[in-house]
Amino acid sequence: MATEKEIASQILEAVGGKDNVGFLTHCVTRLRFELKDKSLADGERIKRIPEVIGIQDQNGQYQVIIGQNVMKVYDELQGLLGPEGGDRSAGKGGKRGAGYYVQWFASVFTPIIPALVGTALIEVVNILLRASGILAPESTTYQVFEAIGNTALVFLPILVAISTAEKVGCNKYVAVAVVATTITPAMTALMAGDTPVTVMGLPITSVSYSNQVIPALLAVLLYAKLEKFFRTHLPENAMLFSFPIAVFITAIVTFVVLGPLGYYIGYGFSYLLLFVNDHASWLVSGLIGALCPFLIMIGAHWALIPIALQNLGTLGYDPLLAPGFLTYNVNLGAAALAVAIRTRDKQLKSVSISSAITAFLGITEPALYGVALKFRKVLVAAVVGGFFGGCYLGFTHVVGYAWYPALLGISGYFGDTTASIVNAFVGTAIGFAITFIMSWFGYEPTEQETA
């Protein structure tokens, strides 16, 4: 079996070598290359490499789908690329379309997902303990667990600051300090008071920046521009004095302009979806459940997740994406499980079993690329199951109280009454049953299997 270093070396050669890589990043299951010349990439050769599930060429990125082992392969690639690693800037020029910026946003956001999922799972367990009567909401143990489970959401601006700073190549410690000014206890208390807040005569809009993504991103982008300006125009020995100037300018502009702008942009998107949800909740969840495979294929789901996180932070629950993502994750597991039972191909059975398990745990790319996309009727089954399962969840007003939309995290849909968790189980069961039955009859074994 090939090592991660051997796999990384083979991938690098197959995409045209070190000099053909303009930029490299990764998400939960994929390596995301920006290649200077895509014609040098040998797709068929890449597909034959052990551990590679498939490839995607979209929105300016050449994506190699690895699965859960992607981080180890990425680390080995970083070593092969040399000191510049994922921050290689060559080949970044030229006109960028809207798809590029969606992918750019996704590459900023995806590295923080493990932190969000890690704390969300603690919140899911805490909800289950409360619902079963093991822990009372008044107990300090429950409250401590609650605090731990909400940590990533509360400090989401800090996580975004780190990820954005690494993406744009500025000093991440200073970037964190800049963004931290928006969520310090002193500023939070000041903006929560009844007295209008001003700075040097400029008004500061009283908003809460915890759980916010866009204000932090805009602040770091401004700071990065200032840092680059000072590095270009100041001697090296004077750079230390530029940091307080950059922090001061960025903080003031963020409080007065960028923060409110980013807050209302995020709130506007959320409000629009909530408005649609109020009038056709069944349709929103149904469409999300049905379209998730295609959203994931183009990486657009990463641009939607911040809306769900903002809802969790401001409303305490998410009625939009969490139900649709739940049924999608379970359905992909059902599709892979049906194929695993039906097939006689040992390799396909192994892939299907492992990808079914990971889908139930919340990671669907192995099931999507390793099973569903290989068999058209199986993909159709997941789409149909996702639509009807999602419609039921939306019609019964199931919402997520923690961002862990997977079978393992289904207790995160437990509300004030048992009806919510019952409907969550019923909705996922509907999606599971439809997908499993359609996949069972839709999968057609090859001649070698039936011989």
JORALIN-V440072 format. One record per residue. N is the residue number from 1. RES is the residue in one small letter. SS is DSSP state (~ for helix, > for strand, _ for the rest). PSI is psi as a letter, one per 40 degrees, with the letter a starting at -180 (NA if undefined). Layout:
# JORALIN-V440072
N|RES|SS|PSI, N|RES|SS|PSI
This chain:
# JORALIN-V440072
1|m|_|h, 2|a|_|i, 3|t|_|i, 4|e|~|d, 5|k|~|d, 6|e|~|d, 7|i|~|d, 8|a|~|d, 9|s|~|d, 10|q|~|d, 11|i|~|d, 12|l|~|d, 13|e|~|d, 14|a|~|d, 15|v|_|e, 16|g|_|e, 17|g|_|i, 18|k|~|d, 19|d|~|e, 20|n|~|e, 21|v|>|h, 22|g|>|d, 23|f|>|i, 24|l|>|h, 25|t|>|a, 26|h|>|i, 27|c|_|a, 28|v|_|d, 29|t|_|e, 30|r|>|i, 31|l|>|h, 32|r|>|h, 33|f|>|i, 34|e|>|h, 35|l|>|i, 36|k|_|d, 37|d|_|h, 38|k|~|e, 39|s|~|e, 40|l|~|e, 41|a|_|h, 42|d|_|g, 43|g|~|d, 44|e|~|d, 45|r|~|d, 46|i|~|d, 47|k|~|d, 48|r|_|e, 49|i|_|h, 50|p|_|i, 51|e|_|e, 52|v|_|h, 53|i|_|d, 54|g|>|a, 55|i|>|i, 56|q|>|h, 57|d|>|h, 58|q|>|i, 59|n|_|f, 60|g|_|e, 61|q|>|i, 62|y|>|h, 63|q|>|h, 64|v|>|h, 65|i|>|h, 66|i|_|d, 67|g|_|a, 68|q|_|e, 69|n|_|e, 70|v|~|d, 71|m|~|d, 72|k|~|d, 73|v|~|d, 74|y|~|d, 75|d|~|d, 76|e|~|d, 77|l|~|d, 78|q|~|d, 79|g|~|d, 80|l|~|d, 81|l|~|d, 82|g|_|a, 83|p|_|d, 84|e|_|d, 85|g|~|b, 86|g|~|e, 87|d|~|e, 88|r|_|h, 89|s|_|e, 90|a|_|i, 91|g|_|e, 92|k|_|e, 93|g|_|a, 94|g|_|i, 95|k|_|h, 96|r|_|h, 97|g|_|i, 98|a|~|d, 99|g|~|d, 100|y|~|d, 101|y|~|d, 102|v|~|d, 103|q|~|d, 104|w|~|d, 105|f|~|d, 106|a|~|d, 107|s|~|d, 108|v|~|d, 109|f|~|d, 110|t|~|d, 111|p|~|d, 112|i|~|e, 113|i|~|d, 114|p|~|d, 115|a|~|d, 116|l|~|d, 117|v|~|d, 118|g|~|d, 119|t|~|d, 120|a|~|d, 121|l|~|d, 122|i|~|d, 123|e|~|d, 124|v|~|d, 125|v|~|d, 126|n|~|d, 127|i|~|d, 128|l|~|d, 129|l|~|d, 130|r|~|d, 131|a|~|d, 132|s|_|e, 133|g|_|e, 134|i|_|d, 135|l|_|h, 136|a|_|i, 137|p|_|d, 138|e|_|e, 139|s|_|i, 140|t|~|d, 141|t|~|d, 142|y|~|d, 143|q|~|d, 144|v|~|d, 145|f|~|d, 146|e|~|d, 147|a|~|d, 148|i|~|d, 149|g|~|d, 150|n|~|e, 151|t|~|d, 152|a|~|d, 153|l|~|d, 154|v|~|d, 155|f|_|f, 156|l|~|d, 157|p|~|d, 158|i|~|d, 159|l|~|d, 160|v|~|d, 161|a|~|d, 162|i|~|d, 163|s|~|d, 164|t|~|d, 165|a|~|d, 166|e|~|d, 167|k|~|d, 168|v|~|e, 169|g|_|f, 170|c|_|i, 171|n|_|h, 172|k|~|d, 173|y|~|d, 174|v|~|d, 175|a|~|d, 176|v|~|d, 177|a|~|d, 178|v|~|d, 179|v|~|d, 180|a|~|d, 181|t|_|d, 182|t|_|e, 183|i|_|e, 184|t|_|i, 185|p|~|d, 186|a|~|d, 187|m|~|d, 188|t|~|d, 189|a|~|d, 190|l|~|d, 191|m|~|e, 192|a|~|e, 193|g|_|i, 194|d|_|e, 195|t|_|h, 196|p|_|h, 197|v|>|h, 198|t|>|i, 199|v|>|h, 200|m|_|f, 201|g|_|e, 202|l|>|h, 203|p|>|i, 204|i|>|h, 205|t|_|h, 206|s|_|g, 207|v|_|i, 208|s|_|h, 209|y|_|e, 210|s|_|i, 211|n|_|e, 212|q|_|i, 213|v|_|d, 214|i|~|d, 215|p|~|d, 216|a|~|d, 217|l|~|d, 218|l|~|d, 219|a|~|d, 220|v|~|d, 221|l|~|d, 222|l|~|d, 223|y|~|d, 224|a|~|d, 225|k|~|d, 226|l|~|d, 227|e|~|d, 228|k|~|d, 229|f|~|d, 230|f|~|d, 231|r|~|d, 232|t|~|d, 233|h|~|e, 234|l|_|i, 235|p|_|i, 236|e|~|d, 237|n|~|e, 238|a|~|e, 239|m|~|d, 240|l|~|d, 241|f|~|e, 242|s|~|d, 243|f|~|d, 244|p|~|d, 245|i|~|d, 246|a|~|d, 247|v|~|d, 248|f|~|d, 249|i|~|d, 250|t|~|d, 251|a|~|d, 252|i|~|d, 253|v|~|d, 254|t|~|d, 255|f|~|d, 256|v|~|d, 257|v|~|c, 258|l|~|d, 259|g|~|d, 260|p|~|d, 261|l|~|d, 262|g|~|d, 263|y|~|d, 264|y|~|d, 265|i|~|d, 266|g|~|d, 267|y|~|d, 268|g|~|d, 269|f|~|d, 270|s|~|d, 271|y|~|d, 272|l|~|d, 273|l|~|d, 274|l|~|d, 275|f|~|d, 276|v|~|d, 277|n|~|d, 278|d|~|d, 279|h|~|e, 280|a|~|g, 281|s|~|d, 282|w|~|d, 283|l|~|d, 284|v|~|d, 285|s|~|d, 286|g|~|d, 287|l|~|d, 288|i|~|d, 289|g|~|d, 290|a|~|d, 291|l|~|e, 292|c|~|d, 293|p|~|d, 294|f|~|d, 295|l|~|d, 296|i|~|d, 297|m|~|d, 298|i|_|e, 299|g|_|e, 300|a|_|e, 301|h|~|d, 302|w|~|d, 303|a|~|e, 304|l|~|d, 305|i|~|d, 306|p|~|d, 307|i|~|d, 308|a|~|d, 309|l|~|d, 310|q|~|d, 311|n|~|d, 312|l|~|d, 313|g|~|d, 314|t|~|d, 315|l|_|d, 316|g|_|e, 317|y|_|i, 318|d|>|h, 319|p|_|e, 320|l|_|c, 321|l|~|d, 322|a|~|d, 323|p|~|d, 324|g|~|d, 325|f|~|d, 326|l|~|d, 327|t|~|d, 328|y|~|d, 329|n|~|d, 330|v|~|d, 331|n|~|d, 332|l|~|d, 333|g|~|d, 334|a|~|d, 335|a|~|d, 336|a|~|d, 337|l|~|d, 338|a|~|d, 339|v|~|d, 340|a|~|d, 341|i|~|d, 342|r|~|d, 343|t|_|i, 344|r|_|e, 345|d|_|h, 346|k|~|d, 347|q|~|d, 348|l|~|d, 349|k|~|d, 350|s|~|d, 351|v|~|d, 352|s|~|d, 353|i|~|d, 354|s|~|d, 355|s|~|d, 356|a|~|d, 357|i|~|d, 358|t|~|d, 359|a|~|d, 360|f|~|d, 361|l|~|e, 362|g|_|e, 363|i|_|h, 364|t|_|e, 365|e|~|d, 366|p|~|d, 367|a|~|d, 368|l|~|d, 369|y|~|d, 370|g|~|e, 371|v|_|c, 372|a|~|d, 373|l|~|e, 374|k|~|d, 375|f|_|h, 376|r|~|d, 377|k|~|d, 378|v|~|d, 379|l|~|d, 380|v|~|d, 381|a|~|d, 382|a|~|d, 383|v|~|d, 384|v|~|d, 385|g|~|d, 386|g|~|d, 387|f|~|d, 388|f|~|d, 389|g|~|d, 390|g|~|d, 391|c|~|d, 392|y|~|d, 393|l|~|d, 394|g|~|d, 395|f|~|d, 396|t|_|e, 397|h|_|f, 398|v|_|h, 399|v|_|i, 400|g|>|h, 401|y|_|e, 402|a|_|i, 403|w|_|g, 404|y|_|g, 405|p|_|g, 406|a|_|i, 407|l|~|d, 408|l|~|d, 409|g|~|f, 410|i|~|d, 411|s|~|e, 412|g|~|e, 413|y|~|e, 414|f|_|h, 415|g|_|a, 416|d|_|e, 417|t|_|i, 418|t|~|e, 419|a|~|d, 420|s|~|d, 421|i|~|d, 422|v|~|d, 423|n|~|d, 424|a|~|d, 425|f|~|d, 426|v|~|d, 427|g|~|d, 428|t|~|d, 429|a|~|d, 430|i|~|d, 431|g|~|d, 432|f|~|d, 433|a|~|d, 434|i|~|d, 435|t|~|d, 436|f|~|d, 437|i|~|d, 438|m|~|d, 439|s|~|d, 440|w|~|d, 441|f|~|d, 442|g|~|d, 443|y|_|h, 444|e|_|h, 445|p|_|i, 446|t|_|i, 447|e|~|d, 448|q|~|d, 449|e|~|d, 450|t|~|e, 451|a|_|NA
